[in-house]
Amino acid sequence: MIDHPDARVALAAARAGAAALAPFLARPAPAERKDDGSPVTEADRAASRAALEALEAGAPGDARISEEAPPPEGWAGARRRWFVDPLDGTREYVAGIPEFVVMVGLVEDGRPAVGCVLDPTTGRAWLGVVGAGAWAVEPDGARRPLRAPRRAALAGAREAISRFHEPPDLPAWAAAAGVVDRRPCGSMGLKAARIAEGQVDFHLRPRGRCAYWDSAGPVALLLAAGGEAGDGRGRPLRYDDPSLAHEGLLICAGGLLAPIAASFAGWAASTEGGA
């Protein structure tokens, strides 16, 4: 039983989204292209509707923003804002790679507060409440605590990399920084869950748009588990930009945020064409 009321709402919304995805799992829905070129399917839209309906029932006074729905008027002025990515890892979903999730995150007073990442193929969830803890939650409700390991140095770290979005300069930086293991992983939520589980140590997206629905749930989960997060330069994350996005994202085990940010900045400055 999850005791925190916002955690119960987040888990219920993620489960509602996953239930809406269930009919689409055996045969992935065909993808269309949004204006920004990213793929979207009817599965994304169905999960979005279901998750938003669950949030409306569980948190009726809060702002609710989904990747697949227009943001409500006045969202930026709301003290409590829920962000939903109903199918994070759409490219993996379309390709038949089971590395996609439903993500729900609560930002309170501009700070990530609650995050839920749920794997619709297994029903397993990762749930975190900043300041209270994080848990892996099985479909039957059984849970176990999560605590991300701490690292003192970047050398020897293990990196979760994007299968479809990796910047071309990142492998060279990783080699120079002494990163020993680079593992492809779909979905930002799965990357955060694997850091919280201690399977990998960090993920770096040094530049480019990272939407609030991409980060709110995973960042809250990871912070609750003792990890760290910042934008692509390691700066504190903000959730008040009209574009609904950060510039890049860095999520990592505790102790690595500053070393990774400094290492990449120094390497980029010394490399022709670096950011």
C-alpha positions in Angstrom: 0.0 0.0 0.0 1.4 3.4 -1.0 0.7 5.8 1.8 1.4 9.2 0.2 -1.8 10.6 -1.4 0.0 12.2 -4.4 1.9 9.0 -4.9 -1.3 7.1 -5.1 -2.7 9.5 -7.6 0.5 9.2 -9.8 0.4 5.4 -9.7 -3.3 5.3 -10.5 -2.8 7.7 -13.5 0.1 5.7 -14.8 -1.8 2.4 -14.4 -4.8 4.0 -16.2 -2.5 5.0 -19.1 -1.0 1.5 -19.2 -4.5 -0.1 -19.3 -5.4 2.1 -22.3 -2.2 0.9 -24.0 -2.9 -2.8 -23.5 -4.9 -3.3 -26.7 -2.0 -1.8 -28.7 0.8 -4.0 -27.3 0.4 -7.1 -29.4 0.5 -5.1 -32.6 2.0 -1.6 -32.5 -0.1 1.1 -33.9 1.3 2.9 -37.0 3.1 6.1 -36.4 2.3 9.5 -37.7 4.6 12.6 -37.6 3.9 15.6 -35.4 5.0 19.1 -36.5 8.3 18.7 -34.8 9.0 15.5 -36.7 8.6 13.1 -33.7 6.3 10.1 -34.0 2.9 9.7 -32.4 0.4 6.9 -32.5 -3.2 6.2 -31.5 -1.7 4.4 -28.5 -0.1 7.6 -27.3 -3.4 9.4 -27.6 -5.4 6.7 -25.9 -3.0 6.5 -22.9 -3.0 10.3 -22.7 -6.7 10.5 -22.4 -6.9 7.8 -19.8 -4.1 9.2 -17.6 -5.5 12.7 -17.8 -9.0 11.4 -16.8 -7.4 9.6 -13.8 -5.6 12.8 -12.7 -8.8 14.8 -13.1 -10.5 12.4 -10.7 -7.6 12.2 -8.2 -6.3 15.8 -8.3 -9.2 17.9 -9.7 -7.8 21.2 -8.5 -4.3 20.8 -10.1 -3.1 21.7 -13.6 -2.6 18.7 -15.9 -0.4 18.8 -18.9 0.2 15.9 -21.4 2.5 15.6 -24.3 -0.5 14.7 -26.5 -2.9 17.4 -25.4 -2.9 21.2 -25.6 -1.7 22.7 -22.2 -4.5 24.1 -20.2 -4.8 27.9 -20.0 -3.1 29.3 -16.9 -0.9 26.2 -16.3 2.2 28.4 -15.6 0.4 30.1 -12.7 -0.6 26.8 -11.0 1.3 25.9 -7.8 0.8 22.1 -8.5 1.3 20.9 -12.1 1.1 17.3 -13.3 3.0 16.3 -16.4 2.2 13.2 -18.4 4.2 11.4 -21.1 1.7 8.7 -22.0 4.1 6.7 -24.1 7.7 7.6 -23.5 9.8 5.7 -26.0 7.4 5.8 -29.0 10.2 5.0 -31.4 11.0 1.8 -29.4 7.3 1.0 -29.3 6.9 1.3 -33.1 10.1 -0.8 -33.6 8.8 -3.5 -31.3 11.5 -2.9 -28.7 9.9 -3.3 -25.1 11.6 -0.2 -23.7 8.7 2.3 -23.4 6.8 3.5 -20.4 4.0 5.7 -19.1 5.3 8.6 -17.0 3.5 10.8 -14.6 5.2 13.6 -12.6 4.0 16.2 -10.1 5.9 19.6 -9.9 5.0 21.6 -6.8 6.1 25.2 -6.4 8.4 24.7 -9.4 10.2 21.6 -8.0 9.7 17.9 -8.9 7.8 16.3 -6.1 6.4 13.0 -7.2 7.3 10.7 -10.1 5.9 7.5 -11.4 7.4 5.4 -14.3 5.4 2.3 -15.3 6.3 -0.4 -17.8 3.1 -1.4 -19.5 4.6 -4.7 -20.8 5.1 -6.0 -17.2 3.0 -3.8 -15.0 6.0 -2.9 -12.9 6.3 0.6 -11.7 9.0 2.8 -10.1 7.5 5.4 -7.8 9.2 8.2 -5.9 8.2 11.0 -3.4 11.0 13.5 -3.0 11.9 13.6 0.7 10.1 10.4 1.5 11.7 7.7 -0.6 11.4 5.7 -3.8 10.1 2.1 -4.5 9.8 -0.5 -7.1 6.2 -1.5 -7.2 5.0 -4.8 -8.6 1.6 -5.3 -10.2 0.2 -6.9 -7.1 1.2 -3.9 -5.0 4.3 -5.4 -3.4 7.1 -2.9 -3.1 10.7 -2.6 -2.2 12.8 0.5 -1.4 15.1 2.0 -4.0 18.3 3.8 -3.2 20.6 4.9 -6.0 24.3 4.3 -5.2 26.7 7.2 -4.8 29.8 7.6 -6.9 32.8 9.8 -6.1 34.3 9.9 -9.6 33.2 9.8 -13.2 36.0 7.5 -14.4 34.7 3.9 -14.5 31.0 5.1 -14.7 28.3 3.3 -16.7 26.2 5.4 -19.1 22.7 4.9 -20.4 22.6 6.2 -24.0 19.8 7.0 -26.3 19.2 4.5 -29.1 17.8 7.1 -31.5 18.9 10.5 -30.1 22.6 10.2 -29.2 24.6 13.4 -30.1 27.5 12.6 -32.4 30.1 14.0 -30.1 29.0 12.1 -27.0 31.0 8.9 -27.6 34.3 10.8 -27.9 33.7 12.7 -24.7 32.7 9.4 -22.9 35.9 7.8 -24.0 38.0 10.7 -22.9 36.2 10.8 -19.5 36.8 7.2 -18.8 33.3 5.9 -19.1 33.6 2.2 -19.2 30.2 0.9 -20.3 27.7 2.6 -22.6 24.3 0.9 -22.8 21.4 1.8 -25.2 18.2 2.3 -23.3 14.8 3.5 -24.5 12.7 6.0 -22.6 14.0 8.6 -20.2 11.9 6.9 -17.5 13.7 3.6 -17.9 17.0 5.4 -17.8 16.1 7.0 -14.5 14.7 3.7 -13.1 18.0 1.9 -14.0 20.0 4.6 -12.3 17.8 4.3 -9.2 18.3 0.5 -9.3 22.1 0.9 -9.6 22.3 -0.8 -13.1 23.8 2.3 -14.7 25.2 5.6 -13.3 24.1 8.4 -15.6 22.5 9.7 -18.8 23.5 13.0 -20.4 21.6 14.9 -23.1 23.9 17.9 -23.3 21.8 20.0 -25.6 18.5 20.1 -27.3 14.9 20.4 -26.2 13.8 18.2 -23.3 10.1 18.7 -22.6 8.8 18.9 -19.1 6.8 15.7 -19.5 10.0 14.0 -20.5 11.7 15.0 -17.2 9.2 15.6 -14.4 8.4 12.0 -13.6 11.9 10.5 -14.0 13.6 13.4 -12.2 11.3 13.2 -9.2 11.8 9.4 -9.1 15.5 9.7 -9.2 15.7 12.6 -6.6 13.5 10.5 -4.3 16.0 7.6 -4.7 19.0 9.8 -3.8 20.1 10.6 -7.3 20.8 14.0 -8.9 19.5 15.9 -11.9 20.0 19.1 -13.8 19.7 20.5 -17.3 22.3 19.7 -20.0 24.9 21.8 -18.2 24.1 20.5 -14.7 22.1 23.7 -13.7 19.0 23.4 -11.5 15.9 22.5 -13.4 13.1 25.0 -13.8 9.5 24.3 -14.8 8.2 27.7 -15.7 9.3 28.3 -19.3 6.5 29.0 -21.8 8.2 26.5 -24.1 7.6 23.7 -21.6 11.1 22.5 -22.0 14.7 22.5 -20.6 17.9 22.8 -22.6 19.2 19.3 -22.3 19.0 17.0 -19.3 21.5 15.2 -17.0 20.3 12.5 -14.6 22.8 10.6 -12.5 23.7 8.8 -9.3 24.4 10.9 -6.3 27.8 12.7 -6.4 28.1 12.7 -10.2 26.2 15.8 -11.3 29.0 18.4 -10.9 31.8 16.1 -12.2 29.9 15.2 -15.4 28.8 18.8 -16.1 32.4 20.1 -15.6 33.9 17.3 -17.6 31.7 17.7 -20.6 31.9 21.5 -20.5 35.7 21.4 -20.4 35.9 18.8 -23.2 33.5 20.7 -25.4 35.4 24.0 -24.9 38.6 22.3 -26.0 37.1 20.5 -29.0 36.6 22.3 -32.3 32.8 22.8 -32.7 32.1 21.9 -29.0 29.0 23.2 -27.3 
